Every structure is written in C-alpha cells, then in structure tokens.
Amino acid sequence: MASQKITLNVEGMTCGHCSGTVQRTLEEIKGIRDVSVDLDGKKTTFETDNDALVETAIQEITEAGYKAFR
Ligand SMILES: [Cu+2]
C-alpha cells in the first residue's frame, strides 16, 4: 500500500505539553512517520502506509486524554 498523509482533528490540547504528548504518543506507533502536531489548528498529520494504524492512532490519542477524529 502506498504511503498516505493522514490528518486527524485533535480536541483538548491547551498547551505545548499537550501537543508534545500527542506527538510522542504517535511517534511510538510503529508504522507511523513524519508526525507533526498543530496546537492552534487542533490537528495532527502523519504518514503511514497502513490504514489500520489510523484507528490505532485515534485510540492511543484517546488513551492519552484527548479526543481525535477524522
Ligand atoms: Cu497542555
């Protein structure tokens, strides 16, 4: 499968600590690369070639205490 750029909306981030937590959470998922988090824009983008990892990303962000959706 080709690499895709995914954007997720993330709600609940209020500061750089929050965005750093989301960033690290996503970087720990094998198969997700090039993570960036936009605190003001309330979103994150990353690259993956495994579409199933988008659900994993949403779950991990939720477990970290934020709300993520496509
Ligand atoms: Cu914060």
N, CA, C, O and the ligand as a Tripos MOL2 file, in Angstrom:
@<TRIPOS>MOLECULE
protein
  281   279    71     0     0
PROTEIN
NO_CHARGES

@<TRIPOS>ATOM
      1 N           0.8480   -1.1960    0.0000 N.3       1 MET1
      2 CA          0.0000    0.0000    0.0000 C.3       1 MET1
      3 C           0.8810    1.2420    0.0000 C.2       1 MET1
      4 O           1.9120    1.2770    0.6710 O.2       1 MET1
      5 N           0.4870    2.2300   -0.7300 N.am      2 ALA2
      6 CA          1.2910    3.4640   -0.8130 C.3       2 ALA2
      7 C           1.1730    4.2660    0.4730 C.2       2 ALA2
      8 O           0.1780    4.1880    1.1940 O.2       2 ALA2
      9 N           2.2070    5.0320    0.7330 N.am      3 SER3
     10 CA          2.1900    5.8990    1.9050 C.3       3 SER3
     11 C           1.1440    6.9970    1.7180 C.2       3 SER3
     12 O           1.0130    7.5840    0.6440 O.2       3 SER3
     13 N           0.4200    7.2480    2.7780 N.am      4 GLN4
     14 CA         -0.5970    8.2900    2.7170 C.3       4 GLN4
     15 C          -0.3550    9.3070    3.8040 C.2       4 GLN4
     16 O           0.1600    8.9810    4.8740 O.2       4 GLN4
     17 N          -0.7240   10.5260    3.5300 N.am      5 LYS5
     18 CA         -0.6750   11.5690    4.5410 C.3       5 LYS5
     19 C          -2.0540   11.6450    5.1900 C.2       5 LYS5
     20 O          -3.0640   11.8650    4.5210 O.2       5 LYS5
     21 N          -2.0720   11.4580    6.5040 N.am      6 ILE6
     22 CA         -3.3180   11.4380    7.2590 C.3       6 ILE6
     23 C          -3.4030   12.6950    8.1140 C.2       6 ILE6
     24 O          -2.4150   13.1120    8.7170 O.2       6 ILE6
     25 N          -4.5750   13.2870    8.1640 N.am      7 THR7
     26 CA         -4.8210   14.3940    9.0890 C.3       7 THR7
     27 C          -5.9370   13.9930   10.0320 C.2       7 THR7
     28 O          -6.9970   13.5430    9.5980 O.2       7 THR7
     29 N          -5.6920   14.1590   11.3380 N.am      8 LEU8
     30 CA         -6.7340   13.9280   12.3380 C.3       8 LEU8
     31 C          -6.9950   15.2240   13.0910 C.2       8 LEU8
     32 O          -6.0640   15.9750   13.3820 O.2       8 LEU8
     33 N          -8.2380   15.4810   13.4020 N.am      9 ASN9
     34 CA         -8.5730   16.5650   14.3200 C.3       9 ASN9
     35 C          -8.3080   16.0770   15.7360 C.2       9 ASN9
     36 O          -8.5990   14.9280   16.0680 O.2       9 ASN9
     37 N          -7.7550   16.9530   16.5680 N.am     10 VAL10
     38 CA         -7.4880   16.5980   17.9640 C.3      10 VAL10
     39 C          -8.0460   17.6980   18.8580 C.2      10 VAL10
     40 O          -7.6460   18.8580   18.7530 O.2      10 VAL10
     41 N          -8.9620   17.3310   19.7260 N.am     11 GLU11
     42 CA         -9.5340   18.2990   20.6570 C.3      11 GLU11
     43 C          -9.0090   18.0600   22.0600 C.2      11 GLU11
     44 O          -8.7590   16.9210   22.4550 O.2      11 GLU11
     45 N          -8.8420   19.1380   22.8070 N.am     12 GLY12
     46 CA         -8.4480   19.0350   24.2090 C.3      12 GLY12
     47 C          -7.0230   19.4640   24.4910 C.2      12 GLY12
     48 O          -6.6100   19.5030   25.6500 O.2      12 GLY12
     49 N          -6.2540   19.7910   23.4460 N.am     13 MET13
     50 CA         -4.8830   20.2540   23.6640 C.3      13 MET13
     51 C          -4.9180   21.7440   24.0070 C.2      13 MET13
     52 O          -5.5190   22.5460   23.2930 O.2      13 MET13
     53 N          -4.2590   22.0970   25.1160 N.am     14 THR14
     54 CA         -4.2960   23.5000   25.5350 C.3      14 THR14
     55 C          -2.9160   24.1550   25.5900 C.2      14 THR14
     56 O          -2.8200   25.3750   25.7240 O.2      14 THR14
     57 N          -1.8540   23.3650   25.4900 N.am     15 CYS15
     58 CA         -0.5200   23.9660   25.5990 C.3      15 CYS15
     59 C           0.5110   23.0660   24.9170 C.2      15 CYS15
     60 O           0.1840   22.0030   24.3880 O.2      15 CYS15
     61 N           1.7610   23.5220   24.9470 N.am     16 GLY16
     62 CA          2.8280   22.7600   24.3020 C.3      16 GLY16
     63 C           3.0530   21.3970   24.9320 C.2      16 GLY16
     64 O           3.5050   20.4640   24.2690 O.2      16 GLY16
     65 N           2.7370   21.2870   26.2160 N.am     17 HIS17
     66 CA          2.8580   19.9830   26.8600 C.3      17 HIS17
     67 C           1.8850   18.9950   26.2220 C.2      17 HIS17
     68 O           2.2450   17.8550   25.9270 O.2      17 HIS17
     69 N           0.6560   19.4440   26.0140 N.am     18 CYS18
     70 CA         -0.3700   18.5910   25.3910 C.3      18 CYS18
     71 C           0.0590   18.1630   23.9890 C.2      18 CYS18
     72 O           0.0100   16.9810   23.6490 O.2      18 CYS18
     73 N           0.4830   19.1400   23.1790 N.am     19 SER19
     74 CA          0.8510   18.7940   21.8080 C.3      19 SER19
     75 C           2.0770   17.8770   21.7990 C.2      19 SER19
     76 O           2.1960   17.0110   20.9320 O.2      19 SER19
     77 N           3.0020   18.0660   22.7720 N.am     20 GLY20
     78 CA          4.1510   17.1720   22.8710 C.3      20 GLY20
     79 C           3.7460   15.7600   23.2340 C.2      20 GLY20
     80 O           4.3290   14.7910   22.7490 O.2      20 GLY20
     81 N           2.7340   15.6490   24.0960 N.am     21 THR21
     82 CA          2.2400   14.3220   24.4790 C.3      21 THR21
     83 C           1.6370   13.6040   23.2680 C.2      21 THR21
     84 O           1.8910   12.4210   23.0430 O.2      21 THR21
     85 N           0.8400   14.3370   22.4980 N.am     22 VAL22
     86 CA          0.2320   13.7420   21.3020 C.3      22 VAL22
     87 C           1.3210   13.3480   20.3090 C.2      22 VAL22
     88 O           1.2670   12.2730   19.7110 O.2      22 VAL22
     89 N           2.3030   14.2190   20.1400 N.am     23 GLN23
     90 CA          3.4080   13.9380   19.2190 C.3      23 GLN23
     91 C           4.1240   12.6430   19.6120 C.2      23 GLN23
     92 O           4.3270   11.7640   18.7740 O.2      23 GLN23
     93 N           4.5050   12.5280   20.8860 N.am     24 ARG24
     94 CA          5.2390   11.3360   21.3420 C.3      24 ARG24
     95 C           4.3740   10.0900   21.2470 C.2      24 ARG24
     96 O           4.8520    9.0170   20.8810 O.2      24 ARG24
     97 N           3.0970   10.2420   21.5810 N.am     25 THR25
     98 CA          2.1710    9.1090   21.5150 C.3      25 THR25
     99 C           2.1510    8.5280   20.0990 C.2      25 THR25
    100 O           2.1950    7.3110   19.9170 O.2      25 THR25
    101 N           2.0840    9.4070   19.1080 N.am     26 LEU26
    102 CA          2.0240    8.9360   17.7170 C.3      26 LEU26
    103 C           3.3700    8.3910   17.2590 C.2      26 LEU26
    104 O           3.4270    7.4020   16.5280 O.2      26 LEU26
    105 N           4.4470    9.0290   17.6860 N.am     27 GLU27
    106 CA          5.7770    8.5760   17.2550 C.3      27 GLU27
    107 C           6.1050    7.1930   17.7960 C.2      27 GLU27
    108 O           6.9460    6.4910   17.2320 O.2      27 GLU27
    109 N           5.4540    6.7930   18.8800 N.am     28 GLU28
    110 CA          5.7050    5.4660   19.4460 C.3      28 GLU28
    111 C           5.0010    4.3510   18.6720 C.2      28 GLU28
    112 O           5.2730    3.1750   18.9100 O.2      28 GLU28
    113 N           4.1110    4.6980   17.7610 N.am     29 ILE29
    114 CA          3.4000    3.6770   16.9940 C.3      29 ILE29
    115 C           4.2350    3.2950   15.7740 C.2      29 ILE29
    116 O           4.5110    4.1230   14.9060 O.2      29 ILE29
    117 N           4.6290    2.0230   15.7290 N.am     30 LYS30
    118 CA          5.4280    1.5430   14.6070 C.3      30 LYS30
    119 C           4.6060    1.6200   13.3230 C.2      30 LYS30
    120 O           3.4730    1.1410   13.2760 O.2      30 LYS30
    121 N           5.1740    2.2170   12.2950 N.am     31 GLY31
    122 CA          4.4580    2.3350   11.0300 C.3      31 GLY31
    123 C           3.9050    3.7200   10.7940 C.2      31 GLY31
    124 O           3.4070    4.0240    9.7100 O.2      31 GLY31
    125 N           3.9960    4.5780   11.8300 N.am     32 ILE32
    126 CA          3.6030    5.9770   11.6800 C.3      32 ILE32
    127 C           4.8680    6.8220   11.6500 C.2      32 ILE32
    128 O           5.7480    6.6720   12.4980 O.2      32 ILE32
    129 N           4.9490    7.7090   10.6700 N.am     33 ARG33
    130 CA          6.1530    8.5260   10.4760 C.3      33 ARG33
    131 C           5.7760    9.9970   10.2620 C.2      33 ARG33
    132 O           4.6190   10.3480   10.0280 O.2      33 ARG33
    133 N           6.8010   10.8270   10.3550 N.am     34 ASP34
    134 CA          6.6620   12.2520   10.0000 C.3      34 ASP34
    135 C           5.4860   12.9130   10.7220 C.2      34 ASP34
    136 O           4.6480   13.5750   10.1100 O.2      34 ASP34
    137 N           5.4510   12.7140   12.0300 N.am     35 VAL35
    138 CA          4.3510   13.2580   12.8280 C.3      35 VAL35
    139 C           4.5400   14.7560   13.0170 C.2      35 VAL35
    140 O           5.6340   15.2120   13.3510 O.2      35 VAL35
    141 N           3.4810   15.5150   12.8040 N.am     36 SER36
    142 CA          3.5120   16.8950   13.2680 C.3      36 SER36
    143 C           2.1780   17.1970   13.9300 C.2      36 SER36
    144 O           1.1400   16.6620   13.5420 O.2      36 SER36
    145 N           2.2240   18.0610   14.9320 N.am     37 VAL37
    146 CA          1.0280   18.4110   15.6860 C.3      37 VAL37
    147 C           0.8570   19.9220   15.6290 C.2      37 VAL37
    148 O           1.7890   20.6800   15.9000 O.2      37 VAL37
    149 N          -0.3440   20.3420   15.2740 N.am     38 ASP38
    150 CA         -0.6770   21.7580   15.1690 C.3      38 ASP38
    151 C          -1.6030   22.1000   16.3360 C.2      38 ASP38
    152 O          -2.8050   21.8380   16.2960 O.2      38 ASP38
    153 N          -1.0090   22.6930   17.3760 N.am     39 LEU39
    154 CA         -1.7660   23.0090   18.5930 C.3      39 LEU39
    155 C          -2.9030   23.9930   18.2970 C.2      39 LEU39
    156 O          -4.0480   23.7590   18.6830 O.2      39 LEU39
    157 N          -2.5810   25.0910   17.6110 N.am     40 ASP40
    158 CA         -3.5940   26.1220   17.3350 C.3      40 ASP40
    159 C          -4.6520   25.6180   16.3590 C.2      40 ASP40
    160 O          -5.8330   25.9450   16.4810 O.2      40 ASP40
    161 N          -4.2100   24.8160   15.3890 N.am     41 GLY41
    162 CA         -5.1460   24.2970   14.3970 C.3      41 GLY41
    163 C          -5.8950   23.0690   14.8770 C.2      41 GLY41
    164 O          -6.7770   22.5680   14.1800 O.2      41 GLY41
    165 N          -5.5450   22.5690   16.0890 N.am     42 LYS42
    166 CA         -6.2080   21.4040   16.6840 C.3      42 LYS42
    167 C          -6.1950   20.2010   15.7570 C.2      42 LYS42
    168 O          -7.2200   19.5610   15.5250 O.2      42 LYS42
    169 N          -4.9980   19.9040   15.2260 N.am     43 LYS43
    170 CA         -4.9190   18.7360   14.3560 C.3      43 LYS43
    171 C          -3.5160   18.1560   14.3570 C.2      43 LYS43
    172 O          -2.5610   18.7810   14.8190 O.2      43 LYS43
    173 N          -3.4200   16.9590   13.8330 N.am     44 THR44
    174 CA         -2.1290   16.3090   13.6560 C.3      44 THR44
    175 C          -2.0760   15.6960   12.2680 C.2      44 THR44
    176 O          -3.0910   15.2520   11.7320 O.2      44 THR44
    177 N          -0.8960   15.6760   11.7000 N.am     45 THR45
    178 CA         -0.7070   14.9870   10.4280 C.3      45 THR45
    179 C           0.4460   14.0030   10.5830 C.2      45 THR45
    180 O           1.3850   14.2290   11.3460 O.2      45 THR45
    181 N           0.3480   12.9150    9.8430 N.am     46 PHE46
    182 CA          1.4280   11.9210    9.8330 C.3      46 PHE46
    183 C           1.3170   11.0990    8.5740 C.2      46 PHE46
    184 O           0.3150   11.1410    7.8620 O.2      46 PHE46
    185 N           2.3810   10.3420    8.3150 N.am     47 GLU47
    186 CA          2.4150    9.4560    7.1520 C.3      47 GLU47
    187 C           2.3180    8.0130    7.6190 C.2      47 GLU47
    188 O           2.9120    7.6360    8.6300 O.2      47 GLU47
    189 N           1.5740    7.2190    6.8880 N.am     48 THR48
    190 CA          1.5590    5.7820    7.1510 C.3      48 THR48
    191 C           1.1770    5.0570    5.8700 C.2      48 THR48
    192 O           0.4890    5.6140    5.0150 O.2      48 THR48
    193 N           1.6240    3.8190    5.7410 N.am     49 ASP49
    194 CA          1.1550    3.0320    4.6040 C.3      49 ASP49
    195 C           0.2130    1.9250    5.0730 C.2      49 ASP49
    196 O          -0.1430    1.0310    4.3050 O.2      49 ASP49
    197 N          -0.1850    1.9990    6.3430 N.am     50 ASN50
    198 CA         -1.1210    1.0170    6.8850 C.3      50 ASN50
    199 C          -2.3490    1.7470    7.4210 C.2      50 ASN50
    200 O          -2.3040    2.3650    8.4850 O.2      50 ASN50
    201 N          -3.4310    1.6670    6.6780 N.am     51 ASP51
    202 CA         -4.6370    2.4190    7.0260 C.3      51 ASP51
    203 C          -5.1850    2.0410    8.4040 C.2      51 ASP51
    204 O          -5.8040    2.8640    9.0800 O.2      51 ASP51
    205 N          -4.9510    0.7820    8.8190 N.am     52 ALA52
    206 CA         -5.4460    0.3320   10.1280 C.3      52 ALA52
    207 C          -4.8060    1.1160   11.2680 C.2      52 ALA52
    208 O          -5.3730    1.2140   12.3570 O.2      52 ALA52
    209 N          -3.6370    1.6670   11.0170 N.am     53 LEU53
    210 CA         -2.9520    2.4170   12.0650 C.3      53 LEU53
    211 C          -3.6320    3.7450   12.3720 C.2      53 LEU53
    212 O          -3.3590    4.3570   13.4050 O.2      53 LEU53
    213 N          -4.5050    4.1890   11.4930 N.am     54 VAL54
    214 CA         -5.2490    5.4220   11.7890 C.3      54 VAL54
    215 C          -6.1550    5.1780   12.9950 C.2      54 VAL54
    216 O          -6.2690    6.0330   13.8740 O.2      54 VAL54
    217 N          -6.8010    4.0070   13.0350 N.am     55 GLU55
    218 CA         -7.6380    3.6570   14.1930 C.3      55 GLU55
    219 C          -6.7860    3.5180   15.4510 C.2      55 GLU55
    220 O          -7.1840    3.9460   16.5340 O.2      55 GLU55
    221 N          -5.6040    2.9120   15.2940 N.am     56 THR56
    222 CA         -4.6800    2.7920   16.4270 C.3      56 THR56
    223 C          -4.3140    4.1780   16.9440 C.2      56 THR56
    224 O          -4.3100    4.4140   18.1520 O.2      56 THR56
    225 N          -4.0120    5.0800   16.0400 N.am     57 ALA57
    226 CA         -3.6410    6.4540   16.4230 C.3      57 ALA57
    227 C          -4.7810    7.1140   17.1990 C.2      57 ALA57
    228 O          -4.5510    7.7590   18.2220 O.2      57 ALA57
    229 N          -6.0090    6.9500   16.7080 N.am     58 ILE58
    230 CA         -7.1610    7.5540   17.3910 C.3      58 ILE58
    231 C          -7.2940    6.9750   18.8020 C.2      58 ILE58
    232 O          -7.5430    7.7080   19.7600 O.2      58 ILE58
    233 N          -7.1260    5.6530   18.9220 N.am     59 GLN59
    234 CA         -7.2280    5.0120   20.2450 C.3      59 GLN59
    235 C          -6.1520    5.4990   21.1940 C.2      59 GLN59
    236 O          -6.4290    5.7930   22.3570 O.2      59 GLN59
    237 N          -4.9220    5.5860   20.7010 N.am     60 GLU60
    238 CA         -3.8110    5.9950   21.5650 C.3      60 GLU60
    239 C          -3.9690    7.4460   22.0070 C.2      60 GLU60
    240 O          -3.6770    7.7830   23.1540 O.2      60 GLU60
    241 N          -4.4260    8.2990   21.1080 N.am     61 ILE61
    242 CA         -4.6420    9.7080   21.4760 C.3      61 ILE61
    243 C          -5.7500    9.7940   22.5260 C.2      61 ILE61
    244 O          -5.6620   10.5820   23.4670 O.2      61 ILE61
    245 N          -6.7860    8.9800   22.3600 N.am     62 THR62
    246 CA         -7.8740    8.9470   23.3370 C.3      62 THR62
    247 C          -7.3650    8.5000   24.6980 C.2      62 THR62
    248 O          -7.7250    9.0770   25.7240 O.2      62 THR62
    249 N          -6.5180    7.4590   24.7020 N.am     63 GLU63
    250 CA         -5.9630    6.9720   25.9720 C.3      63 GLU63
    251 C          -5.0610    8.0070   26.6250 C.2      63 GLU63
    252 O          -4.9190    8.0330   27.8470 O.2      63 GLU63
    253 N          -4.4500    8.8630   25.8040 N.am     64 ALA64
    254 CA         -3.5930    9.9280   26.3480 C.3      64 ALA64
    255 C          -4.4270   11.0810   26.9100 C.2      64 ALA64
    256 O          -3.8860   11.9860   27.5460 O.2      64 ALA64
    257 N          -5.7460   11.0520   26.6780 N.am     65 GLY65
    258 CA         -6.6230   12.0320   27.3040 C.3      65 GLY65
    259 C          -7.1830   13.0990   26.3730 C.2      65 GLY65
    260 O          -7.7320   14.1020   26.8290 O.2      65 GLY65
    261 N          -7.0450   12.8810   25.0670 N.am     66 TYR66
    262 CA         -7.5540   13.8560   24.1060 C.3      66 TYR66
    263 C          -8.5680   13.1900   23.1940 C.2      66 TYR66
    264 O          -8.7240   11.9690   23.1960 O.2      66 TYR66
    265 N          -9.2500   14.0080   22.4200 N.am     67 LYS67
    266 CA        -10.2710   13.4670   21.5260 C.3      67 LYS67
    267 C          -9.7760   13.6080   20.0930 C.2      67 LYS67
    268 O          -9.4450   14.7070   19.6500 O.2      67 LYS67
    269 N          -9.7260   12.5010   19.3770 N.am     68 ALA68
    270 CA         -9.2460   12.5230   17.9870 C.3      68 ALA68
    271 C         -10.3160   11.9650   17.0750 C.2      68 ALA68
    272 O         -10.9970   10.9940   17.4040 O.2      68 ALA68
    273 N         -10.4500   12.5900   15.9360 N.am     69 PHE69
    274 CA        -11.3940   12.0830   14.9350 C.3      69 PHE69
    275 C         -10.9570   12.5490   13.5590 C.2      69 PHE69
    276 O         -10.2260   13.5290   13.4140 O.2      69 PHE69
    277 N         -11.4240   11.8200   12.5510 N.am     70 ARG70
    278 CA        -11.0250   12.1140   11.1930 C.3      70 ARG70
    279 C         -11.7980   13.2680   10.5970 C.2      70 ARG70
    280 O         -11.5690   13.6350    9.4440 O.2      70 ARG70
    281 CU         -1.3830   21.1840   27.8990 Cu       71 CU71
@<TRIPOS>BOND
     1     1     2 1
     2     2     3 1
     3     3     4 2
     4     3     5 am
     5     5     6 1
     6     6     7 1
     7     7     8 2
     8     7     9 am
     9     9    10 1
    10    10    11 1
    11    11    12 2
    12    11    13 am
    13    13    14 1
    14    14    15 1
    15    15    16 2
    16    15    17 am
    17    17    18 1
    18    18    19 1
    19    19    20 2
    20    19    21 am
    21    21    22 1
    22    22    23 1
    23    23    24 2
    24    23    25 am
    25    25    26 1
    26    26    27 1
    27    27    28 2
    28    27    29 am
    29    29    30 1
    30    30    31 1
    31    31    32 2
    32    31    33 am
    33    33    34 1
    34    34    35 1
    35    35    36 2
    36    35    37 am
    37    37    38 1
    38    38    39 1
    39    39    40 2
    40    39    41 am
    41    41    42 1
    42    42    43 1
    43    43    44 2
    44    43    45 am
    45    45    46 1
    46    46    47 1
    47    47    48 2
    48    47    49 am
    49    49    50 1
    50    50    51 1
    51    51    52 2
    52    51    53 am
    53    53    54 1
    54    54    55 1
    55    55    56 2
    56    55    57 am
    57    57    58 1
    58    58    59 1
    59    59    60 2
    60    59    61 am
    61    61    62 1
    62    62    63 1
    63    63    64 2
    64    63    65 am
    65    65    66 1
    66    66    67 1
    67    67    68 2
    68    67    69 am
    69    69    70 1
    70    70    71 1
    71    71    72 2
    72    71    73 am
    73    73    74 1
    74    74    75 1
    75    75    76 2
    76    75    77 am
    77    77    78 1
    78    78    79 1
    79    79    80 2
    80    79    81 am
    81    81    82 1
    82    82    83 1
    83    83    84 2
    84    83    85 am
    85    85    86 1
    86    86    87 1
    87    87    88 2
    88    87    89 am
    89    89    90 1
    90    90    91 1
    91    91    92 2
    92    91    93 am
    93    93    94 1
    94    94    95 1
    95    95    96 2
    96    95    97 am
    97    97    98 1
    98    98    99 1
    99    99   100 2
   100    99   101 am
   101   101   102 1
   102   102   103 1
   103   103   104 2
   104   103   105 am
   105   105   106 1
   106   106   107 1
   107   107   108 2
   108   107   109 am
   109   109   110 1
   110   110   111 1
   111   111   112 2
   112   111   113 am
   113   113   114 1
   114   114   115 1
   115   115   116 2
   116   115   117 am
   117   117   118 1
   118   118   119 1
   119   119   120 2
   120   119   121 am
   121   121   122 1
   122   122   123 1
   123   123   124 2
   124   123   125 am
   125   125   126 1
   126   126   127 1
   127   127   128 2
   128   127   129 am
   129   129   130 1
   130   130   131 1
   131   131   132 2
   132   131   133 am
   133   133   134 1
   134   134   135 1
   135   135   136 2
   136   135   137 am
   137   137   138 1
   138   138   139 1
   139   139   140 2
   140   139   141 am
   141   141   142 1
   142   142   143 1
   143   143   144 2
   144   143   145 am
   145   145   146 1
   146   146   147 1
   147   147   148 2
   148   147   149 am
   149   149   150 1
   150   150   151 1
   151   151   152 2
   152   151   153 am
   153   153   154 1
   154   154   155 1
   155   155   156 2
   156   155   157 am
   157   157   158 1
   158   158   159 1
   159   159   160 2
   160   159   161 am
   161   161   162 1
   162   162   163 1
   163   163   164 2
   164   163   165 am
   165   165   166 1
   166   166   167 1
   167   167   168 2
   168   167   169 am
   169   169   170 1
   170   170   171 1
   171   171   172 2
   172   171   173 am
   173   173   174 1
   174   174   175 1
   175   175   176 2
   176   175   177 am
   177   177   178 1
   178   178   179 1
   179   179   180 2
   180   179   181 am
   181   181   182 1
   182   182   183 1
   183   183   184 2
   184   183   185 am
   185   185   186 1
   186   186   187 1
   187   187   188 2
   188   187   189 am
   189   189   190 1
   190   190   191 1
   191   191   192 2
   192   191   193 am
   193   193   194 1
   194   194   195 1
   195   195   196 2
   196   195   197 am
   197   197   198 1
   198   198   199 1
   199   199   200 2
   200   199   201 am
   201   201   202 1
   202   202   203 1
   203   203   204 2
   204   203   205 am
   205   205   206 1
   206   206   207 1
   207   207   208 2
   208   207   209 am
   209   209   210 1
   210   210   211 1
   211   211   212 2
   212   211   213 am
   213   213   214 1
   214   214   215 1
   215   215   216 2
   216   215   217 am
   217   217   218 1
   218   218   219 1
   219   219   220 2
   220   219   221 am
   221   221   222 1
   222   222   223 1
   223   223   224 2
   224   223   225 am
   225   225   226 1
   226   226   227 1
   227   227   228 2
   228   227   229 am
   229   229   230 1
   230   230   231 1
   231   231   232 2
   232   231   233 am
   233   233   234 1
   234   234   235 1
   235   235   236 2
   236   235   237 am
   237   237   238 1
   238   238   239 1
   239   239   240 2
   240   239   241 am
   241   241   242 1
   242   242   243 1
   243   243   244 2
   244   243   245 am
   245   245   246 1
   246   246   247 1
   247   247   248 2
   248   247   249 am
   249   249   250 1
   250   250   251 1
   251   251   252 2
   252   251   253 am
   253   253   254 1
   254   254   255 1
   255   255   256 2
   256   255   257 am
   257   257   258 1
   258   258   259 1
   259   259   260 2
   260   259   261 am
   261   261   262 1
   262   262   263 1
   263   263   264 2
   264   263   265 am
   265   265   266 1
   266   266   267 1
   267   267   268 2
   268   267   269 am
   269   269   270 1
   270   270   271 1
   271   271   272 2
   272   271   273 am
   273   273   274 1
   274   274   275 1
   275   275   276 2
   276   275   277 am
   277   277   278 1
   278   278   279 1
   279   279   280 2
@<TRIPOS>SUBSTRUCTURE
     1 MET1         2 RESIDUE 1 A MET
     2 ALA2         6 RESIDUE 1 A ALA
     3 SER3        10 RESIDUE 1 A SER
     4 GLN4        14 RESIDUE 1 A GLN
     5 LYS5        18 RESIDUE 1 A LYS
     6 ILE6        22 RESIDUE 1 A ILE
     7 THR7        26 RESIDUE 1 A THR
     8 LEU8        30 RESIDUE 1 A LEU
     9 ASN9        34 RESIDUE 1 A ASN
    10 VAL10       38 RESIDUE 1 A VAL
    11 GLU11       42 RESIDUE 1 A GLU
    12 GLY12       46 RESIDUE 1 A GLY
    13 MET13       50 RESIDUE 1 A MET
    14 THR14       54 RESIDUE 1 A THR
    15 CYS15       58 RESIDUE 1 A CYS
    16 GLY16       62 RESIDUE 1 A GLY
    17 HIS17       66 RESIDUE 1 A HIS
    18 CYS18       70 RESIDUE 1 A CYS
    19 SER19       74 RESIDUE 1 A SER
    20 GLY20       78 RESIDUE 1 A GLY
    21 THR21       82 RESIDUE 1 A THR
    22 VAL22       86 RESIDUE 1 A VAL
    23 GLN23       90 RESIDUE 1 A GLN
    24 ARG24       94 RESIDUE 1 A ARG
    25 THR25       98 RESIDUE 1 A THR
    26 LEU26      102 RESIDUE 1 A LEU
    27 GLU27      106 RESIDUE 1 A GLU
    28 GLU28      110 RESIDUE 1 A GLU
    29 ILE29      114 RESIDUE 1 A ILE
    30 LYS30      118 RESIDUE 1 A LYS
    31 GLY31      122 RESIDUE 1 A GLY
    32 ILE32      126 RESIDUE 1 A ILE
    33 ARG33      130 RESIDUE 1 A ARG
    34 ASP34      134 RESIDUE 1 A ASP
    35 VAL35      138 RESIDUE 1 A VAL
    36 SER36      142 RESIDUE 1 A SER
    37 VAL37      146 RESIDUE 1 A VAL
    38 ASP38      150 RESIDUE 1 A ASP
    39 LEU39      154 RESIDUE 1 A LEU
    40 ASP40      158 RESIDUE 1 A ASP
    41 GLY41      162 RESIDUE 1 A GLY
    42 LYS42      166 RESIDUE 1 A LYS
    43 LYS43      170 RESIDUE 1 A LYS
    44 THR44      174 RESIDUE 1 A THR
    45 THR45      178 RESIDUE 1 A THR
    46 PHE46      182 RESIDUE 1 A PHE
    47 GLU47      186 RESIDUE 1 A GLU
    48 THR48      190 RESIDUE 1 A THR
    49 ASP49      194 RESIDUE 1 A ASP
    50 ASN50      198 RESIDUE 1 A ASN
    51 ASP51      202 RESIDUE 1 A ASP
    52 ALA52      206 RESIDUE 1 A ALA
    53 LEU53      210 RESIDUE 1 A LEU
    54 VAL54      214 RESIDUE 1 A VAL
    55 GLU55      218 RESIDUE 1 A GLU
    56 THR56      222 RESIDUE 1 A THR
    57 ALA57      226 RESIDUE 1 A ALA
    58 ILE58      230 RESIDUE 1 A ILE
    59 GLN59      234 RESIDUE 1 A GLN
    60 GLU60      238 RESIDUE 1 A GLU
    61 ILE61      242 RESIDUE 1 A ILE
    62 THR62      246 RESIDUE 1 A THR
    63 GLU63      250 RESIDUE 1 A GLU
    64 ALA64      254 RESIDUE 1 A ALA
    65 GLY65      258 RESIDUE 1 A GLY
    66 TYR66      262 RESIDUE 1 A TYR
    67 LYS67      266 RESIDUE 1 A LYS
    68 ALA68      270 RESIDUE 1 A ALA
    69 PHE69      274 RESIDUE 1 A PHE
    70 ARG70      278 RESIDUE 1 A ARG
    71 CU71       281 GROUP 0 **** ****
